[in-house]
Amino acid sequence: MYCGNCLTVFLLATLITLVSCDFNHGDLIRTFIVKHKQIKPVNLLLCKKTQLFETAKFLMAEGLQVKYLRVQDVTISDFANIFACELFRKIIVLDLDCKESEGLLVNLKNESKVFSACNHWLMIAQTQPITLDIFEQLPISVNAEITLATSQFKINESENTSKTISSGGIYWLYDLWSPGIPLGGSLNVTFIGIYNPQVDIENFQLRTHDTTLIRRQNLNLFTLRGVIVVTNKIKEPFENYLKHKYDTHLDSMHRSSYILHSYVRDLFNFTLKMFRSNSWGYPNPKHNNTFDYGMIGYLVQGEAEIGVSPAFFKEERARVIDYTVRTWIARPCFIFRHPDTTGLVRNVFLIPFTGSVWISIFGFGMIWILITGRIISMERRINTDGVNGEARRRPHENTLRSDESVYIASNFVFRNIIKSLAKCLPGNKSKLCRRTREDMKRKPNSYDKFKKDGAYGVKEREKESGGLTQRGGDLLFRDTLHNRLQGFRRTTPSLRFYQRTGVKEVVSLQGGKPAMIVNSKNGNSADVNDEKHNVINIQGTNRGIIENNDKKKSSNSVHPVAPSIGQTPSSAAERYSRSLLLFVRAMSQQGTDENESPTNITGRLVMQILVLFAFSVYQFYSASVVGSLLMEKPKTIKTLRNLLDSSLELGIDEIPYNIDFFRRTTDPDAKELYTTRIVYTDKSNQRHERFLRSIDGVMKVKKGNFAFHVDDDSTAYTIITNEFTEKEICDLVEIEVYPPQHMTSMVAKGSPYRKMMIYGLRKVTEMGLLHRERQFWHAAKPKCTRQIQSADLIVGIDSVFSAHMLLWSGIVLGIMLLCMECIFKMLKRRFKRS
């Protein structure tokens, strides 16, 4: 009876214990998944089938996606379904109390991604003490998410040993991770909290709520391998070259990125072992487009974990490496000194106005010329005499019309007789004229009494005399002959007479006697008294001055007199040519003669409008021409096509990504530039490659007539600031082949250190260190502080070449027309002789 009761009590206690343990086991899993991780996909690997089914049913009631399998039934073929990383994270629950669990973990020691961040492990050790040696063989790294829950024993963190204790249903929670066991790192076991269902069945009592990366910031000087690209030759220790901050134009992006990664190194307390490469690495066509060299080659082949040098985003690279954070902005472009002129001539005389302004000025000029020509024609009609249809003379005109001839006599005494005689033309039988003729025959000096009688006192009435009014004749000889005779006094003229179209005969005087009768219609002249008097009459529309100063002279001298501008033009061509001359002289601010301008109100108004218009236009034009000497010369090479069509010599910085871009670009202009101006074969089958070091290329830019493709703000600007003069800086022009590109550091594909590097670089950016380094390594663009110097105001032949061309064109055209006239006259004479 006693023993039976003991057995009953023992069995009841065991059942209660098992039920209690199973209940706490399910609550631990549910709290870990639902409250702590909040991840729905779950894979259950438990020992007992009943426990497995009950826990799976319990979790499914919480809306979780559960896959369950006994540990004893797991085979290698199930690894891909259970442990493989998928698009979403998942939780794997492993019961370490199963004897088969240790063997399962041993089989997973070669699966590096099983213990990566894609799988969050919950390993439960409730009854069986465990040894941590098995975990030191697993590929656990810094991104591992392994939580170990123990109930019957507690782990010593410093020694990684376990000690059995009575937990009373409490679970101790530990975080298992390593800086990199495959790389020689040690296992790190960190106590993070407890789970006491008797106090709070819904939550863990965690010692810290920091994220995984924050908890694992101390890698205990664990060594990581990094690779960096260095393209320049160095003459000092490699580490010193990367650290120092002089010669910032050499490997700027690489040294800047190394400093940023050194901040991350200090943040996580690890050591960075650097390898050097001379290229980023590109697909090798000879080896199936694989990356077998360069920085990316190091990462692909597992020889390094971190790519320190920033690189461009490329699709083929993203398949084999993982990008982290953008640390650099590359802005390569062609930089060159713009030539002063892009062609033979730069016509500064056309620059002030645009084409539409020039067209409007010429249009206004044509309209003005037509209107003014019409006004001159109407003015001629208004001023025409109503009786004979002759054009009236203006009071201020001092010349004769084109159908008159003037001769000057040497006997100056008869000036007044000539004036009176002009009123006493043949046909006028008045007493005054008759007495004048008689006195002239007797003695010339007797004409003085007619002067006293008031030859000028004749009433100014419209009294016709041989087709010429008294008022017209008086004005004509008082103003014209008298004034012109004063001007020709020093020429000792020989004869003067007034010939009028429409008058049959005019008496000319020689020594006070009638010398000749001239017929103005047919040009015939008859000597009246003396054949020795050689008097010449010039007929036609041109007037002339004929001098016969001495009988002993063998020939007479003829001086043509130009037609008076002030006279009213008779033909349309003459009217419009006169209007054109007025317009040109007004626009060029040369002024106009009083006799040239129209006299009526309409003509004067049009003339005033032209003057005001010319004044306004001339102010803008002259100011622009003068200002063009002070302005910056226009830049006409603005695009890649302009650069390709120019005569500039081209070159490219020998940095690998520049060469790779031109080889693989689809831009037709860039491809043509590369194949015809960078890498090409000349006519003698010699291959040329225009790849230069940055310092050499920029110094060739300084000399001029050379365009260099280089990263401007990190390399070129520093050299330009130190080596270029102010004028050379102001001459610089930049042409971008492609927009500025962000460059990013990288790690190996699937690297456990990717999140660590992203977090570290983001932290560096947040603290302002990235901006500080960028300001230091990206040189500012040199400013063009242009100052006016004496050399800037010098006008070269290129500026006035168009004016010279205009002058010489006019000279050549004039000579050609002269030759044509001479040939025409010569042929005409031969034709007449024949």
Secondary structure, DSSP 4 states (H G I P E B T S, - for coil): -HHHHHHHHHHHHHHHHHHHHHHHHHHHHHIIIIIII---EEEEEES-HHHHHHHHHHHHTTT-EEEEEEGGG--GGGHHHHHS--SS-EEEEEETTSTHHHHHHHHTTT-GGGGSTTEEEEEEESSS---TTTGGGS--BTT-EEEEEESSEEEETTTTEEEE---TT-EEEEEEE-SBGGGTPPPEEEEEEEE-TTT-SSS-EES----HHHHT---TTEEEEEEEE--S---S-HHHHHH--SSTTSSHHHHHHHHHHHHHHHHHTEEEEEEEESS----BGGGTTB--SHHHHHHHTTS-SEEEEEE---HHHHTTEEEEEEEEEE-EEEEEEPPS-SSS---TTTSSS-HHHHHHHHHHHHHHHHHHHHHHHHHHHHTB-TTT-PBPPPTT--S--TT-EEEEES-GGGHHHHHHHHHS-TT---HHHHHHHHHHHH-GGGGHHHHHTTGGGS-----EETTEEHHHHHHIIIIIIHHHHHHTGGG--BEEEEE-TT-S-EEEEETTEEEEEE-TTT--EEESS-TT-------SSSEEEEE---TT-SS-EEEEEPPPTTSPP-SHHHHHHHHHHHHHHHHTT----TTTS--SHHHHHHHHHHHHHHHHHHHHHHHHHHHHHHSPPP----SHHHHHHSS-EEEEE--HHHHHHHHH---HHHHHHIIIIIEEE-TTS-EEE-EE-HHHHHHHHHHSSEEEEEEIIIIIHHHHHHH--HHHHHTEEEEESS--EEEEEEEETT-TTHHHHHHHHHHHHHTTHHHHHHHHHSPPPPP------GGGGPPPHHHHHHHHHHHHHHHHHHHHHHHHHHHHHHHHHHHHH-
